[in-house]
């Protein structure tokens, strides 16, 4: 099937006539972000409880990960404190067979998807390539380069559709990522191919220190969807119920073959960009305090108590469960990882290049020499711990063990 044969493909009108390809009105986002909490809307109590539990654990996860950076156990941590509602909703909106494509800040989404918190944080302490098996978990590696995960999500979703697989991809990006060329390319291809992919933009107001007003003059980031020919949705990113509703609708719409969607979650990063950032240089404390009044965890707990679905005992149990998770994470992150320098050459290329072969053999020789010296200092120069190269399996050019 060619591109022009696909549903919704572009067809030229006979010259000199011109007409819009489609009516843009259905693609336009609402004028105000969608909100459900505090509006009296009919909501599923069980879903609210599930979202609340994830939010409580997510907040504690962010706090513990931030503490680990101060203790030297993580090289860096980009906290999603204040953005937990969007993170959790993204994970819960997907079915088991779907794929999540997170950015570097979306560790919580990966955890909510079911991944081991230690595995998710492994990349941020330099232990391993991504810390988890992306193919098995259907969670792509955390993407540090801005927006590069978006074309990957489109390619996977398009391939799944061509194969007839029931798969939807949800790709996450920040407002800063919308200024990248990868964002344009991904949305354009997704719309032309009608790929089953959902783009979630977490607009937290700043691309590190650059405010949104210096990135775009668009009415909203959701309005950018119209230019690509897909619907845009504008949502209160701190309203977990609204986020879950909109993302679930977008995912199921894509699953039905109705094409991609761009969802903008209006939220706020309560903490600094990372532990290496001084946010006081570009934003006022009063602004942060105002957003704390719209904290997603506070909003959800208030909603549950108002509806009579949560009491002090229930809140205490949720916090205790979150504390157990944090304690387990803390204990395991303080354990020294089992690493080996030769692992550097695994999973770089499907077939090792000649240069990688040379580098691997040179490092192997250095490691064996260090082991032969038998002194702790020599071993530490070549990997931080005593290396027993005779017990390590060598790797072939495909990165597999033999």
Buried (B, 14 or more C-beta within 10 A) or exposed (E): EEEEEEEBEEEEEEEEEEEEEEEEEEBBBEEEBBBBBEEEEEBEEEBBBBBBBBBBBBBBBBBBBBBBBEEEBBEBBBBBBBBBBBBBBBBBBBEEEBBBBBBBBBBBBBBBBEBBBBBBBBBBBEBBBBBBEBEEBBBBBBBBEBBBBBBBBBBBBBEBBEEEEEBBBBBBBBBBBBBBEBBBBBBBBBBBBBBBBBBBBBBBBBBEBBEBEEBBEEEBBBBBBBBBBBBBBBBBBBBBBBBBBBBBBBBBBBBEEBBBBBBBBBBBBBBBBBBEBEBEEEBEEEEBEEBEEBBBBEBBBBBBBEEEBBEEEBBEEBBEBBBEBBEBBBEEBEEEBEBBBBBBBBBEEEEBEEEBEEBBEEBBEBBBEBBEEEEEEBBEEBBEBBBEBEEBEEBEBEBEEE
